[in-house]
Amino acid sequence: MIAYLAQMNDKQKLIKDLIFGFTLAGEVIGTFVGAIIIGLYLDDVLSTQPILTFLLLILAFIQIIYILLKAGKR
């Protein structure tokens, strides 16, 4: 019975860790994709070279570093 409970705790921890990993991956990918889409849209609307896209990618990179550092503290 004790071994069964230990296996359940291992499975629950594994599922919790998988959900955390997928959430983190979604945040990272979503930040980059969002920056690219918004940057390309704004560059098109304002008729600029891809300056805004580049700027938003730099900001997205900074945001991703913050997300990963915050996740490392958990």
ChimeraX commands (.cxc) that place a marker at each C-alpha (Angstrom):
marker #1 position 0.00,0.00,0.00 radius 0.5
marker #1 position 2.84,2.40,0.85 radius 0.5
marker #1 position 4.56,1.66,-2.46 radius 0.5
marker #1 position 1.31,2.43,-4.29 radius 0.5
marker #1 position 1.02,5.80,-2.54 radius 0.5
marker #1 position 4.65,6.59,-3.37 radius 0.5
marker #1 position 3.98,5.79,-7.03 radius 0.5
marker #1 position 0.91,8.04,-7.02 radius 0.5
marker #1 position 2.97,10.89,-5.57 radius 0.5
marker #1 position 5.63,10.34,-8.23 radius 0.5
marker #1 position 2.99,10.40,-10.98 radius 0.5
marker #1 position 1.36,13.51,-9.56 radius 0.5
marker #1 position 4.74,15.24,-9.34 radius 0.5
marker #1 position 5.55,14.21,-12.90 radius 0.5
marker #1 position 2.23,15.57,-14.17 radius 0.5
marker #1 position 2.73,18.79,-12.21 radius 0.5
marker #1 position 6.23,19.20,-13.63 radius 0.5
marker #1 position 5.01,18.50,-17.18 radius 0.5
marker #1 position 2.26,21.09,-16.87 radius 0.5
marker #1 position 4.78,23.60,-15.52 radius 0.5
marker #1 position 7.18,22.87,-18.38 radius 0.5
marker #1 position 4.51,23.18,-21.06 radius 0.5
marker #1 position 3.25,26.42,-19.50 radius 0.5
marker #1 position 6.75,27.84,-19.45 radius 0.5
marker #1 position 7.36,26.79,-23.06 radius 0.5
marker #1 position 4.06,28.37,-24.09 radius 0.5
marker #1 position 5.00,31.64,-22.43 radius 0.5
marker #1 position 8.39,31.72,-24.14 radius 0.5
marker #1 position 7.08,30.82,-27.59 radius 0.5
marker #1 position 4.05,33.08,-27.22 radius 0.5
marker #1 position 6.23,36.04,-26.28 radius 0.5
marker #1 position 8.43,35.62,-29.37 radius 0.5
marker #1 position 5.52,34.99,-31.74 radius 0.5
marker #1 position 3.56,37.91,-30.32 radius 0.5
marker #1 position 6.53,40.24,-30.70 radius 0.5
marker #1 position 7.06,39.19,-34.30 radius 0.5
marker #1 position 3.39,39.49,-35.29 radius 0.5
marker #1 position 2.86,42.85,-33.59 radius 0.5
marker #1 position 6.20,44.18,-34.87 radius 0.5
marker #1 position 5.53,43.19,-38.47 radius 0.5
marker #1 position 2.01,44.63,-38.27 radius 0.5
marker #1 position 3.24,47.94,-36.87 radius 0.5
marker #1 position 6.06,48.12,-39.42 radius 0.5
marker #1 position 3.51,47.56,-42.18 radius 0.5
marker #1 position 1.04,50.13,-40.86 radius 0.5
marker #1 position 3.70,52.76,-40.24 radius 0.5
marker #1 position 5.59,51.91,-43.45 radius 0.5
marker #1 position 8.89,51.51,-41.66 radius 0.5
marker #1 position 11.68,49.06,-42.11 radius 0.5
marker #1 position 11.59,46.20,-39.61 radius 0.5
marker #1 position 12.83,48.51,-36.86 radius 0.5
marker #1 position 9.83,47.96,-34.61 radius 0.5
marker #1 position 10.02,44.21,-35.09 radius 0.5
marker #1 position 13.65,44.25,-34.03 radius 0.5
marker #1 position 12.87,46.47,-31.04 radius 0.5
marker #1 position 10.00,44.24,-29.94 radius 0.5
marker #1 position 12.20,41.14,-30.28 radius 0.5
marker #1 position 14.76,42.73,-27.98 radius 0.5
marker #1 position 12.00,43.52,-25.47 radius 0.5
marker #1 position 10.65,39.98,-25.83 radius 0.5
marker #1 position 14.10,38.57,-25.12 radius 0.5
marker #1 position 14.32,40.66,-21.94 radius 0.5
marker #1 position 10.84,39.50,-20.91 radius 0.5
marker #1 position 11.79,35.86,-21.51 radius 0.5
marker #1 position 14.88,36.21,-19.33 radius 0.5
marker #1 position 12.63,37.61,-16.60 radius 0.5
marker #1 position 10.14,34.73,-17.03 radius 0.5
marker #1 position 12.91,32.13,-16.81 radius 0.5
marker #1 position 14.52,33.75,-13.77 radius 0.5
marker #1 position 11.14,33.91,-12.05 radius 0.5
marker #1 position 10.52,30.25,-12.90 radius 0.5
marker #1 position 13.91,29.29,-11.50 radius 0.5
marker #1 position 12.93,30.68,-8.10 radius 0.5
marker #1 position 9.90,28.37,-7.88 radius 0.5
marker link #1:1,2 radius 0.2
marker link #1:2,3 radius 0.2
marker link #1:3,4 radius 0.2
marker link #1:4,5 radius 0.2
marker link #1:5,6 radius 0.2
marker link #1:6,7 radius 0.2
marker link #1:7,8 radius 0.2
marker link #1:8,9 radius 0.2
marker link #1:9,10 radius 0.2
marker link #1:10,11 radius 0.2
marker link #1:11,12 radius 0.2
marker link #1:12,13 radius 0.2
marker link #1:13,14 radius 0.2
marker link #1:14,15 radius 0.2
marker link #1:15,16 radius 0.2
marker link #1:16,17 radius 0.2
marker link #1:17,18 radius 0.2
marker link #1:18,19 radius 0.2
marker link #1:19,20 radius 0.2
marker link #1:20,21 radius 0.2
marker link #1:21,22 radius 0.2
marker link #1:22,23 radius 0.2
marker link #1:23,24 radius 0.2
marker link #1:24,25 radius 0.2
marker link #1:25,26 radius 0.2
marker link #1:26,27 radius 0.2
marker link #1:27,28 radius 0.2
marker link #1:28,29 radius 0.2
marker link #1:29,30 radius 0.2
marker link #1:30,31 radius 0.2
marker link #1:31,32 radius 0.2
marker link #1:32,33 radius 0.2
marker link #1:33,34 radius 0.2
marker link #1:34,35 radius 0.2
marker link #1:35,36 radius 0.2
marker link #1:36,37 radius 0.2
marker link #1:37,38 radius 0.2
marker link #1:38,39 radius 0.2
marker link #1:39,40 radius 0.2
marker link #1:40,41 radius 0.2
marker link #1:41,42 radius 0.2
marker link #1:42,43 radius 0.2
marker link #1:43,44 radius 0.2
marker link #1:44,45 radius 0.2
marker link #1:45,46 radius 0.2
marker link #1:46,47 radius 0.2
marker link #1:47,48 radius 0.2
marker link #1:48,49 radius 0.2
marker link #1:49,50 radius 0.2
marker link #1:50,51 radius 0.2
marker link #1:51,52 radius 0.2
marker link #1:52,53 radius 0.2
marker link #1:53,54 radius 0.2
marker link #1:54,55 radius 0.2
marker link #1:55,56 radius 0.2
marker link #1:56,57 radius 0.2
marker link #1:57,58 radius 0.2
marker link #1:58,59 radius 0.2
marker link #1:59,60 radius 0.2
marker link #1:60,61 radius 0.2
marker link #1:61,62 radius 0.2
marker link #1:62,63 radius 0.2
marker link #1:63,64 radius 0.2
marker link #1:64,65 radius 0.2
marker link #1:65,66 radius 0.2
marker link #1:66,67 radius 0.2
marker link #1:67,68 radius 0.2
marker link #1:68,69 radius 0.2
marker link #1:69,70 radius 0.2
marker link #1:70,71 radius 0.2
marker link #1:71,72 radius 0.2
marker link #1:72,73 radius 0.2
marker link #1:73,74 radius 0.2
view
